[in-house]
Amino acid sequence: MFDSVRDDIRATLDEIRADGLFKPERVIGTPQSATVEVTAGGRPGEVLNFCANNYLGLADHPDVVAAAHEALDRWGYGMASVRFICGTQEVHKELEARLSAFLGQEDTILYSSCFDANGGVFETLLGAEDAVISDALNHASIIDGIRLSKARRFRYANRDMADLEQQLKEATEGGARRKLIVTDGVFSMDGYVAPLADICDLAERYDAMVMVDDSHAVGFVGAGGRGTPELHGVMDRVDIITGTLGKALGGASGGYVAARAEIVALLRQRSRPYLFSNTLAPVIAAASLKVLDLLESAGDLRDKLNANTALFRGRMTEAGFDILPGDHAIAPVMIGDAAEAGRMAELLLERGVYVIGFSYPVVPQGQARIRVQLSAAHSTEDVNRAVDAFVAARAELRG
Protein backbone atom coordinates (compact mmCIF):
# COMPACT_ATOMS: atom_id res chain seq x y z
CA MET A 1 0.00 0.00 0.00
CA PHE A 2 2.74 2.47 0.93
CA ASP A 3 4.45 2.07 -2.46
CA SER A 4 1.54 3.90 -4.07
CA VAL A 5 2.16 7.06 -2.03
CA ARG A 6 5.95 6.91 -1.57
CA ASP A 7 6.72 9.01 -4.65
CA ASP A 8 4.21 11.67 -3.64
CA ILE A 9 5.74 11.98 -0.17
CA ARG A 10 9.26 12.14 -1.61
CA ALA A 11 8.14 14.88 -4.01
CA THR A 12 6.70 16.85 -1.11
CA LEU A 13 9.95 16.50 0.83
CA ASP A 14 11.95 17.60 -2.22
CA GLU A 15 9.70 20.65 -2.56
CA ILE A 16 10.22 21.54 1.11
CA ARG A 17 14.00 21.35 0.62
CA ALA A 18 13.87 23.37 -2.61
CA ASP A 19 11.89 26.13 -0.88
CA GLY A 20 14.48 26.33 1.89
CA LEU A 21 11.91 25.20 4.46
CA PHE A 22 13.42 21.85 5.48
CA LYS A 23 14.02 21.65 9.21
CA PRO A 24 17.09 19.54 10.07
CA GLU A 25 17.48 18.17 13.58
CA ARG A 26 20.86 18.70 15.15
CA VAL A 27 21.98 16.26 17.83
CA ILE A 28 23.64 17.46 21.02
CA GLY A 29 25.75 15.28 23.28
CA THR A 30 25.56 17.29 26.49
CA PRO A 31 22.92 18.48 28.97
CA GLN A 32 20.84 21.47 27.94
CA SER A 33 22.77 24.57 28.99
CA ALA A 34 24.13 27.92 27.82
CA THR A 35 26.68 25.94 25.83
CA VAL A 36 26.08 22.54 24.23
CA GLU A 37 28.12 20.13 22.17
CA VAL A 38 26.75 19.43 18.71
CA THR A 39 27.53 15.85 17.71
CA ALA A 40 25.48 15.51 14.51
CA GLY A 41 23.61 17.67 12.02
CA GLY A 42 25.96 20.62 12.27
CA ARG A 43 29.51 21.69 12.97
CA PRO A 44 30.82 19.31 15.66
CA GLY A 45 32.01 20.89 18.88
CA GLU A 46 30.89 23.19 21.66
CA VAL A 47 28.60 26.06 20.67
CA LEU A 48 26.69 28.81 22.42
CA ASN A 49 23.03 27.85 22.70
CA PHE A 50 20.66 30.70 21.85
CA CYS A 51 17.63 28.71 20.71
CA ALA A 52 16.37 26.90 23.84
CA ASN A 53 13.47 27.87 26.10
CA ASN A 54 15.81 27.51 29.09
CA TYR A 55 15.08 31.06 30.21
CA LEU A 56 16.32 30.80 33.80
CA GLY A 57 19.06 28.26 33.09
CA LEU A 58 17.45 25.64 35.34
CA ALA A 59 17.50 22.70 32.89
CA ASP A 60 20.80 21.44 34.33
CA HIS A 61 20.69 23.16 37.74
CA PRO A 62 22.37 20.88 40.29
CA ASP A 63 19.54 21.20 42.82
CA VAL A 64 16.96 20.24 40.18
CA VAL A 65 19.06 17.26 39.04
CA ALA A 66 19.50 16.15 42.66
CA ALA A 67 15.76 16.37 43.27
CA ALA A 68 15.18 14.21 40.20
CA HIS A 69 17.62 11.56 41.42
CA GLU A 70 15.94 11.49 44.83
CA ALA A 71 12.51 11.22 43.22
CA LEU A 72 13.56 8.20 41.15
CA ASP A 73 14.56 6.39 44.34
CA ARG A 74 11.40 7.37 46.21
CA TRP A 75 8.66 7.36 43.56
CA GLY A 76 10.02 5.15 40.78
CA TYR A 77 10.30 5.81 37.06
CA GLY A 78 6.75 5.91 35.68
CA MET A 79 3.14 5.36 36.66
CA ALA A 80 2.05 2.98 33.89
CA SER A 81 -1.47 4.32 34.32
CA VAL A 82 -3.77 7.29 34.01
CA ARG A 83 -4.69 9.44 36.96
CA PHE A 84 -8.17 8.19 37.79
CA ILE A 85 -7.17 4.52 37.78
CA CYS A 86 -3.96 4.16 39.77
CA GLY A 87 -1.75 6.95 38.49
CA THR A 88 -1.92 9.59 41.21
CA GLN A 89 0.84 9.92 43.78
CA GLU A 90 1.28 12.39 46.60
CA VAL A 91 3.90 14.22 44.58
CA HIS A 92 1.35 15.00 41.84
CA LYS A 93 -1.13 16.48 44.30
CA GLU A 94 1.63 18.48 45.97
CA LEU A 95 2.74 19.96 42.65
CA GLU A 96 -0.84 20.87 41.73
CA ALA A 97 -1.28 22.66 45.06
CA ARG A 98 2.03 24.50 44.71
CA LEU A 99 1.25 25.65 41.17
CA SER A 100 -2.19 26.88 42.26
CA ALA A 101 -0.66 28.95 45.05
CA PHE A 102 2.12 30.28 42.84
CA LEU A 103 -0.23 31.32 40.02
CA GLY A 104 -2.98 32.63 42.30
CA GLN A 105 -5.58 30.15 41.07
CA GLU A 106 -7.98 27.93 43.00
CA ASP A 107 -6.85 24.58 41.60
CA THR A 108 -4.53 23.00 39.03
CA ILE A 109 -4.61 19.85 36.92
CA LEU A 110 -1.46 18.32 35.39
CA TYR A 111 -1.12 17.09 31.81
CA SER A 112 1.62 15.33 29.82
CA SER A 113 2.27 18.60 27.95
CA CYS A 114 0.79 22.05 27.51
CA PHE A 115 -0.25 20.92 24.02
CA ASP A 116 -2.43 18.31 25.75
CA ALA A 117 -3.65 20.87 28.27
CA ASN A 118 -4.83 23.18 25.50
CA GLY A 119 -6.24 20.19 23.66
CA GLY A 120 -8.36 19.23 26.66
CA VAL A 121 -9.94 22.53 27.68
CA PHE A 122 -12.21 23.70 24.87
CA GLU A 123 -14.26 20.59 24.09
CA THR A 124 -14.78 20.07 27.83
CA LEU A 125 -16.04 23.57 28.59
CA LEU A 126 -17.72 24.63 25.37
CA GLY A 127 -20.53 23.21 23.26
CA ALA A 128 -22.24 24.16 20.03
CA GLU A 129 -24.17 26.93 21.77
CA ASP A 130 -20.96 28.62 22.98
CA ALA A 131 -18.29 30.84 21.40
CA VAL A 132 -14.50 30.99 21.60
CA ILE A 133 -12.75 34.20 20.57
CA SER A 134 -9.09 33.57 19.74
CA ASP A 135 -6.12 35.81 18.93
CA ALA A 136 -4.97 35.28 15.33
CA LEU A 137 -1.40 34.45 16.41
CA ASN A 138 -2.23 31.97 19.14
CA HIS A 139 -0.11 28.84 19.46
CA ALA A 140 -0.89 25.81 17.30
CA SER A 141 -2.02 23.86 20.37
CA ILE A 142 -4.76 26.41 21.02
CA ILE A 143 -5.84 26.30 17.40
CA ASP A 144 -5.99 22.50 17.45
CA GLY A 145 -7.79 22.47 20.78
CA ILE A 146 -10.46 24.82 19.45
CA ARG A 147 -10.93 22.56 16.42
CA LEU A 148 -11.84 19.71 18.75
CA SER A 149 -14.76 21.65 20.20
CA LYS A 150 -18.14 22.33 18.63
CA ALA A 151 -18.11 25.96 19.74
CA ARG A 152 -18.53 28.79 17.26
CA ARG A 153 -15.14 30.26 16.40
CA PHE A 154 -14.24 33.91 16.21
CA ARG A 155 -10.75 35.27 15.52
CA TYR A 156 -9.40 38.75 16.21
CA ALA A 157 -6.25 40.39 14.83
CA ASN A 158 -3.21 40.06 17.04
CA ARG A 159 -3.59 42.23 20.18
CA ASP A 160 -6.22 44.36 18.40
CA MET A 161 -8.74 45.34 21.08
CA ALA A 162 -11.13 47.02 18.65
CA ASP A 163 -11.33 43.82 16.65
CA LEU A 164 -11.71 41.74 19.82
CA GLU A 165 -14.65 43.90 20.87
CA GLN A 166 -16.25 43.49 17.45
CA GLN A 167 -15.94 39.70 17.71
CA LEU A 168 -17.40 39.76 21.21
CA LYS A 169 -20.36 41.79 19.93
CA GLU A 170 -20.98 39.29 17.16
CA ALA A 171 -20.76 36.36 19.55
CA THR A 172 -23.16 38.06 21.96
CA GLU A 173 -25.62 39.03 19.24
CA GLY A 174 -25.44 35.45 17.97
CA GLY A 175 -26.81 34.27 21.30
CA ALA A 176 -23.69 32.53 22.63
CA ARG A 177 -24.35 30.90 26.00
CA ARG A 178 -20.73 31.00 27.13
CA LYS A 179 -17.97 33.16 25.68
CA LEU A 180 -14.27 32.40 26.16
CA ILE A 181 -11.48 34.75 25.08
CA VAL A 182 -8.18 32.92 24.63
CA THR A 183 -4.75 34.41 24.06
CA ASP A 184 -1.09 33.60 24.42
CA GLY A 185 0.45 35.59 27.26
CA VAL A 186 3.59 35.98 25.16
CA PHE A 187 3.48 35.18 21.45
CA SER A 188 6.28 32.73 20.87
CA MET A 189 7.38 33.80 17.40
CA ASP A 190 7.34 37.54 18.10
CA GLY A 191 8.01 38.06 21.81
CA TYR A 192 4.97 40.34 21.98
CA VAL A 193 3.00 40.45 25.25
CA ALA A 194 -0.79 40.32 25.25
CA PRO A 195 -2.60 43.39 26.71
CA LEU A 196 -4.31 41.38 29.42
CA ALA A 197 -5.74 44.34 31.36
CA ASP A 198 -7.61 45.53 28.26
CA ILE A 199 -8.70 41.98 27.47
CA CYS A 200 -10.08 41.53 30.99
CA ASP A 201 -11.93 44.85 30.74
CA LEU A 202 -13.66 43.70 27.55
CA ALA A 203 -14.35 40.28 29.03
CA GLU A 204 -16.16 41.84 31.97
CA ARG A 205 -18.11 44.17 29.68
CA TYR A 206 -19.33 41.26 27.53
CA ASP A 207 -19.59 38.62 30.26
CA ALA A 208 -16.81 36.43 28.87
CA MET A 209 -14.19 34.22 30.49
CA VAL A 210 -10.47 34.76 29.89
CA MET A 211 -7.93 32.03 29.17
CA VAL A 212 -4.18 32.64 28.86
CA ASP A 213 -1.49 30.25 27.65
CA ASP A 214 1.48 31.62 29.60
CA SER A 215 4.10 29.09 28.55
CA HIS A 216 6.65 31.74 27.55
CA ALA A 217 6.20 33.85 30.68
CA VAL A 218 5.73 31.81 33.86
CA GLY A 219 8.92 31.76 35.90
CA PHE A 220 10.45 35.01 34.69
CA VAL A 221 7.80 37.56 33.62
CA GLY A 222 6.27 39.68 36.37
CA ALA A 223 7.82 40.84 39.62
CA GLY A 224 7.61 37.37 41.15
CA GLY A 225 7.83 35.37 37.92
CA ARG A 226 4.12 34.57 37.95
CA GLY A 227 3.67 35.50 34.32
CA THR A 228 1.71 38.00 32.30
CA PRO A 229 -1.32 38.15 34.65
CA GLU A 230 1.05 39.34 37.39
CA LEU A 231 2.79 41.72 34.99
CA HIS A 232 -0.54 43.38 34.15
CA GLY A 233 -2.06 43.15 37.64
CA VAL A 234 -4.94 40.87 36.62
CA MET A 235 -4.16 37.63 38.45
CA ASP A 236 -7.63 37.67 40.03
CA ARG A 237 -9.37 38.40 36.70
CA VAL A 238 -8.03 35.56 34.55
CA ASP A 239 -10.18 32.43 34.72
CA ILE A 240 -7.87 29.84 33.10
CA ILE A 241 -4.08 29.71 32.82
CA THR A 242 -2.38 26.98 30.83
CA GLY A 243 1.35 26.50 30.83
CA THR A 244 4.30 24.18 30.58
CA LEU A 245 6.93 22.71 32.86
CA GLY A 246 9.14 22.37 29.79
CA LYS A 247 10.49 25.92 29.44
CA ALA A 248 11.53 28.19 32.32
CA LEU A 249 10.28 25.69 34.94
CA GLY A 250 13.10 23.20 34.49
CA GLY A 251 12.81 22.49 30.78
CA ALA A 252 11.65 18.85 30.98
CA SER A 253 8.05 18.19 29.92
CA GLY A 254 4.54 18.37 31.29
CA GLY A 255 1.80 20.96 31.31
CA TYR A 256 -1.03 22.21 33.47
CA VAL A 257 -4.30 24.07 33.64
CA ALA A 258 -4.62 26.39 36.64
CA ALA A 259 -8.14 27.76 36.94
CA ARG A 260 -11.32 28.22 38.94
CA ALA A 261 -12.02 25.18 41.10
CA GLU A 262 -15.15 24.18 39.18
CA ILE A 263 -13.33 24.28 35.86
CA VAL A 264 -10.55 22.01 37.11
CA ALA A 265 -13.09 19.64 38.66
CA LEU A 266 -14.89 19.30 35.32
CA LEU A 267 -11.60 18.77 33.46
CA ARG A 268 -10.78 15.86 35.78
CA GLN A 269 -14.09 14.25 34.79
CA ARG A 270 -14.28 15.04 31.08
CA SER A 271 -10.93 16.15 29.62
CA ARG A 272 -9.84 13.43 27.20
CA PRO A 273 -6.05 14.05 27.18
CA TYR A 274 -6.15 13.81 30.99
CA LEU A 275 -8.36 10.73 31.15
CA PHE A 276 -6.58 8.77 28.43
CA SER A 277 -2.90 9.71 28.79
CA ASN A 278 -0.38 8.33 31.25
CA THR A 279 0.31 10.39 34.34
CA LEU A 280 3.16 12.88 34.31
CA ALA A 281 6.31 11.02 35.39
CA PRO A 282 6.83 11.45 39.15
CA VAL A 283 10.46 12.45 38.63
CA ILE A 284 9.29 15.49 36.64
CA ALA A 285 6.71 16.40 39.27
CA ALA A 286 9.30 16.23 42.06
CA ALA A 287 11.92 18.19 40.12
CA SER A 288 9.28 20.82 39.29
CA LEU A 289 8.61 21.26 43.01
CA LYS A 290 12.31 22.03 43.47
CA VAL A 291 12.08 24.56 40.64
CA LEU A 292 9.23 26.30 42.45
CA ASP A 293 11.42 26.41 45.56
CA LEU A 294 14.17 28.06 43.54
CA LEU A 295 11.76 30.59 42.04
CA GLU A 296 11.10 31.99 45.50
CA SER A 297 14.64 33.37 45.49
CA ALA A 298 15.21 33.67 41.74
CA GLY A 299 15.22 37.45 41.54
CA ASP A 300 18.89 37.43 40.58
CA LEU A 301 18.20 35.00 37.72
CA ARG A 302 15.36 37.17 36.41
CA ASP A 303 17.59 40.24 36.69
CA LYS A 304 20.37 38.50 34.77
CA LEU A 305 17.94 37.39 32.06
CA ASN A 306 16.62 40.93 31.71
CA ALA A 307 20.15 42.34 31.50
CA ASN A 308 21.16 39.82 28.84
CA THR A 309 18.02 40.57 26.86
CA ALA A 310 18.58 44.33 26.98
CA LEU A 311 22.24 43.92 25.95
CA PHE A 312 21.43 41.69 22.98
CA ARG A 313 18.51 43.75 21.74
CA GLY A 314 20.45 46.99 22.15
CA ARG A 315 23.64 45.87 20.40
CA MET A 316 21.77 44.16 17.56
CA THR A 317 19.68 47.29 16.94
CA GLU A 318 22.83 49.43 16.93
CA ALA A 319 24.34 47.01 14.39
CA GLY A 320 21.40 47.63 12.06
CA PHE A 321 19.47 44.36 12.48
CA ASP A 322 15.69 44.38 12.34
CA ILE A 323 14.46 43.06 15.71
CA LEU A 324 10.80 43.10 16.60
CA PRO A 325 10.24 45.66 19.40
CA GLY A 326 9.83 44.65 23.02
CA ASP A 327 11.78 43.60 26.06
CA HIS A 328 11.03 39.87 26.18
CA ALA A 329 13.80 37.25 26.09
CA ILE A 330 12.45 36.11 22.72
CA ALA A 331 14.29 38.41 20.31
CA PRO A 332 13.27 37.71 16.69
CA VAL A 333 15.87 38.83 14.14
CA MET A 334 13.82 39.43 11.01
CA ILE A 335 15.31 38.17 7.75
CA GLY A 336 12.32 37.86 5.41
CA ASP A 337 13.50 35.22 2.95
CA ALA A 338 13.29 31.66 4.23
CA ALA A 339 16.39 30.36 2.44
CA GLU A 340 18.42 33.34 3.64
CA ALA A 341 17.32 32.77 7.23
CA GLY A 342 18.36 29.14 7.00
CA ARG A 343 21.72 30.05 5.48
CA MET A 344 22.41 32.65 8.16
CA ALA A 345 21.64 30.09 10.88
CA GLU A 346 24.19 27.74 9.27
CA LEU A 347 26.81 30.50 9.12
CA LEU A 348 26.19 31.31 12.77
CA LEU A 349 26.62 27.66 13.72
CA GLU A 350 29.95 27.66 11.91
CA ARG A 351 30.91 30.57 14.17
CA GLY A 352 29.89 28.72 17.31
CA VAL A 353 26.38 30.15 17.83
CA TYR A 354 23.48 27.70 17.72
CA VAL A 355 20.24 29.35 16.51
CA ILE A 356 17.38 28.26 14.27
CA GLY A 357 15.80 29.94 11.27
CA PHE A 358 12.00 29.94 11.39
CA SER A 359 9.99 30.05 8.21
CA TYR A 360 6.58 29.09 6.81
CA PRO A 361 4.40 27.42 8.05
CA VAL A 362 5.70 28.28 11.53
CA VAL A 363 5.61 31.98 10.62
CA PRO A 364 3.82 33.73 7.72
CA GLN A 365 5.29 33.67 4.21
CA GLY A 366 7.92 36.37 3.76
CA GLN A 367 8.48 36.81 7.49
CA ALA A 368 11.28 34.31 8.07
CA ARG A 369 13.41 35.05 11.08
CA ILE A 370 16.01 33.78 13.48
CA ARG A 371 14.41 33.59 16.90
CA VAL A 372 17.11 34.26 19.47
CA GLN A 373 16.25 33.26 23.03
CA LEU A 374 18.24 34.64 25.88
CA SER A 375 18.91 32.81 29.14
CA ALA A 376 20.06 33.75 32.61
CA ALA A 377 22.75 31.12 32.08
CA HIS A 378 24.42 33.24 29.39
CA SER A 379 27.32 35.43 30.44
CA THR A 380 27.82 38.95 29.15
CA GLU A 381 30.68 37.58 27.06
CA ASP A 382 28.33 34.97 25.56
CA VAL A 383 25.87 37.65 24.48
CA ASN A 384 28.58 39.83 22.96
CA ARG A 385 30.03 36.84 21.08
CA ALA A 386 26.60 36.10 19.65
CA VAL A 387 26.17 39.66 18.37
CA ASP A 388 29.64 39.65 16.84
CA ALA A 389 28.83 36.35 15.11
CA PHE A 390 25.63 37.84 13.64
CA VAL A 391 27.60 40.77 12.23
CA ALA A 392 30.21 38.46 10.69
CA ALA A 393 27.59 36.07 9.28
CA ARG A 394 25.67 38.94 7.68
CA ALA A 395 28.87 40.21 6.04
CA GLU A 396 29.58 36.79 4.56
CA LEU A 397 25.99 36.35 3.41
CA ARG A 398 26.09 39.64 1.57
CA GLY A 399 29.41 38.69 -0.01
Long-range contacts (C-beta under 8 A, 24 or more apart in sequence): 19-338, 19-339, 20-337, 20-338, 20-339, 20-340, 20-341, 20-342, 20-359, 21-338, 21-359, 21-360, 26-349, 26-354, 31-59, 31-60, 32-59, 32-60, 32-251, 33-57, 33-59, 33-60, 33-377, 34-375, 34-377, 34-378, 34-379, 34-382, 35-382, 36-354, 38-349, 38-354, 42-346, 42-349, 42-354, 43-349, 43-350, 43-352, 45-352, 46-352, 47-349, 47-352, 47-353, 47-354, 48-352, 48-353, 48-354, 48-378, 48-382, 48-385, 48-386, 49-354, 49-375, 50-353, 50-354, 50-355, 50-372, 50-373, 50-374, 50-378, 50-386, 51-354, 51-355, 51-356, 51-371, 51-372, 51-373, 52-251, 52-373, 52-375, 53-216, 53-246, 53-247, 53-248, 53-251, 53-373, 54-247, 54-248, 54-251, 54-375, 54-377, 55-219, 55-220, 55-247, 55-248, 55-305, 55-329, 55-373, 55-374, 55-375, 55-376, 56-219, 56-220, 56-248, 56-298, 56-301, 56-302, 56-305, 56-375, 56-376, 56-377, 57-301, 57-375, 57-376, 57-377, 57-378, 58-248, 58-249, 58-250, 58-251, 58-291, 58-294, 59-250, 59-251, 59-252, 61-250, 61-294, 63-290, 63-293, 63-294, 64-250, 64-287, 64-290, 64-291, 64-294, 65-287, 66-290, 67-286, 67-287, 67-289, 67-290, 68-283, 68-284, 68-286, 68-287, 70-286, 71-282, 71-283, 71-285, 71-286, 71-287, 72-283, 74-286, 75-282, 75-283, 75-286, 76-282, 77-281, 77-283, 78-278, 78-281, 78-282, 79-278, 79-279, 79-281, 79-282, 80-278, 81-278, 81-279, 82-274, 82-275, 82-276, 82-277, 82-278, 82-279, 83-268, 83-274, 83-275, 83-279, 84-268, 84-275, 87-278, 87-279, 88-279, 89-279, 89-282, 89-285, 91-282, 91-285, 91-286, 91-289, 92-279, 92-280, 92-282, 92-285, 94-285, 94-289, 95-285, 95-286, 95-288, 95-289, 96-256, 98-289, 98-292, 99-256, 99-258, 99-292, 100-258, 102-226, 102-292, 102-295, 103-218, 103-226, 103-227, 103-229, 103-235, 103-241, 103-243, 103-258, 104-226, 104-229, 104-230, 104-235, 104-236, 105-241, 105-258, 105-259, 105-260, 106-259, 106-260, 106-261, 106-264, 107-258, 107-259, 107-260, 107-261, 107-263, 107-264, 107-265, 108-256, 108-257, 108-258, 108-259, 108-264, 109-256, 109-257, 109-264, 109-267, 109-268, 109-271, 109-274, 110-254, 110-255, 110-256, 110-279, 110-280, 110-285, 111-254, 111-255, 111-256, 111-257, 111-273, 111-274, 111-277, 111-280, 112-253, 112-254, 112-255, 112-273, 112-277, 112-278, 112-280, 113-244, 113-246, 113-253, 113-254, 113-255, 114-141, 114-213, 114-215, 114-242, 114-243, 114-244, 114-246, 114-255, 114-256, 115-141, 115-144, 115-255, 116-255, 116-273, 116-274, 116-277, 117-141, 117-242, 117-243, 117-255, 117-256, 117-257, 117-273, 118-142, 118-144, 118-145, 118-213, 118-242, 118-255, 119-144, 119-145, 119-148, 119-272, 119-273, 120-145, 120-257, 120-267, 120-271, 120-272, 120-273, 120-274, 121-145, 121-211, 121-240, 121-242, 121-257, 121-267, 121-271, 122-146, 122-148, 122-149, 122-151, 122-180, 123-148, 123-149, 123-150, 123-272, 124-266, 124-267, 124-270, 124-271, 124-272, 125-178, 125-180, 125-263, 125-266, 126-150, 126-151, 126-178, 126-180, 127-151, 127-177, 128-152, 129-175, 129-176, 129-177, 129-178, 130-176, 130-177, 130-178, 130-179, 130-180, 131-171, 131-174, 131-176, 131-178, 131-179, 131-180, 132-179, 132-180, 132-182, 133-164, 133-167, 133-168, 133-171, 133-179, 133-180, 133-181, 133-182, 133-208, 134-181, 134-182, 134-183, 135-159, 135-182, 135-183, 135-184, 135-187, 135-194, 137-184, 137-187, 137-189, 137-190, 138-182, 138-183, 138-184, 138-187, 138-213, 139-184, 139-188, 139-213, 139-215, 141-213, 142-182, 142-184, 142-213, 146-182, 151-180, 152-176, 158-187, 158-192, 159-192, 159-194, 159-195, 161-195, 161-198, 161-199, 161-202, 164-199, 164-202, 165-202, 165-206, 168-202, 168-205, 168-206, 168-208, 169-206, 171-206, 171-208, 172-206, 172-207, 178-209, 179-206, 179-207, 179-208, 179-209, 180-208, 180-209, 180-210, 180-211, 180-240, 181-208, 181-209, 181-210, 181-211, 182-210, 182-211, 182-212, 182-213, 183-210, 183-211, 183-212, 183-213, 184-212, 184-213, 184-214, 184-215, 184-216, 185-212, 185-213, 185-214, 185-215, 185-216, 185-217, 185-221, 185-227, 185-228, 185-229, 186-214, 186-215, 186-216, 186-217, 186-221, 186-228, 186-328, 186-330, 187-216, 188-215, 188-216, 188-330, 189-330, 189-332, 189-358, 189-362, 189-363, 189-369, 189-371, 190-324, 190-326, 190-330, 190-332, 191-324, 191-326, 191-328, 191-329, 191-330, 191-331, 191-332, 192-324, 192-326, 192-328, 193-217, 193-221, 193-228, 193-231, 193-326, 193-328, 194-228, 195-232, 196-228, 196-229, 196-231, 196-232, 196-234, 196-238, 197-232, 197-233, 197-234, 200-234, 200-237, 200-238, 203-237, 204-237, 209-239, 209-240, 210-237, 210-238, 210-239, 210-240, 211-238, 211-239, 211-240, 211-241, 211-242, 212-238, 212-240, 212-241, 212-242, 213-241, 213-242, 213-243, 214-241, 214-242, 214-243, 215-242, 215-243, 215-244, 215-247, 216-247, 216-328, 216-330, 218-243, 218-247, 218-248, 218-249, 219-247, 219-248, 219-249, 219-291, 219-295, 219-298, 220-248, 220-298, 220-301, 220-302, 220-305, 220-329, 220-376, 221-328, 224-295, 225-295, 225-298, 225-302, 239-263, 245-284, 245-288, 245-291, 249-288, 249-291, 249-292, 249-295, 250-284, 250-287, 250-288, 250-290, 250-291, 252-284, 252-287, 252-288, 253-280, 253-284, 254-280, 254-281, 254-284, 254-285, 254-288, 301-376, 302-376, 304-376, 305-329, 305-374, 305-375, 305-376, 307-380, 308-374, 308-375, 308-376, 308-378, 308-380, 308-383, 309-374, 311-380, 311-383, 311-384, 312-372, 312-374, 312-383, 312-386, 312-387, 315-383, 315-384, 315-387, 316-387, 316-390, 319-387, 319-390, 319-391, 321-390, 321-394, 329-373, 329-374, 329-375, 330-371, 330-372, 330-373, 331-371, 331-372, 331-373, 331-374, 332-358, 332-369, 332-370, 332-371, 332-372, 333-369, 333-370, 333-371, 333-372, 333-390, 334-367, 334-369, 335-368, 335-369, 335-370, 336-366, 336-367, 336-368, 337-366, 337-368, 338-368, 340-368, 340-397, 341-368, 341-369, 341-370, 342-368, 343-397, 344-370, 344-393, 344-394, 344-397, 345-370, 347-392, 347-393, 347-396, 347-397, 348-389, 348-390, 348-393, 351-389, 351-392, 351-393, 352-385, 352-389, 353-385, 353-386, 353-389, 353-390
